[in-house]
Amino acid sequence: MNNLIDTKLTQEQQEIIVGLLLGDGHLETRNNGRTYRLKVEHSEKQLDYTEWLYSVFKNLCDQTELYRRVREDGRISVGFTTRTVGSFRFYGQQFYVDGKKRIPPMIHKMLTPQGLAVWFMDDGSRKSARHKTYNIHTLGYTKTELEMTQSKLKNLFGIKVVLHSQRNDSWRMYIGADSASKFTELVAPLVQKFPSMRKKLVNETPKK
């Protein structure tokens, strides 16, 4: 029971968990959604980013440092898992239906520039070294969910997103030249803090 005391999420935690759940983060429940735990794991090459995420949620973790895991292909991952708490229930209800992750219909009320930056660091990239545009690799979501998100990103941030069809009836969000500068302006303040992530930016500027 002590694990459920003083676990109200901070504003920063609320913003970041939205970006994580849109990206590579996962919530797990073992009691039909009454409580959840957050699981975060990234490549060791993104250690600086993962250490920052751990510092944000450290008050909800029992582990005192990131774990390291050797994958089957020999690559090393680092990550953490929080305690199981009721604080994540709202996000579990919004992001999961019958155990499958979705984009919440009320995402426009949840997503902030900081959350957008976290989503981008998890799943985004430059289109290529030659292009000044971006991709967000949203292959796990349905076209309907992405069309909804496309509209809400336009209304919320003024960002125009195009959906590109991929194999196996999946879709990727593309941020073209007409919105790339606006997108960079929104996400760069956070992305620039992490050397492992700066290469994702179209116009890398010195960290302030």
Secondary structure, DSSP 4 states (H G I P E B T S, - for coil): -GGGSS-PPPHHHHHHHHHHHHTT-EEE-SSTTSSBEEEEEEEGGGHHHHHHHHHHHGGG-S-SS-EEEE-TTS-EEEEEEPPPBGGGHHHHHHHEETTEE---TTGGGT--HHHHHHHHHHHEEES-TT-S-EEE--TTS-HHHHHHHHHHHHHHH---EEEEE-GGG-EEEEE-HHHHHHHHHHHHHHHTT-TTTGGGSSS-----
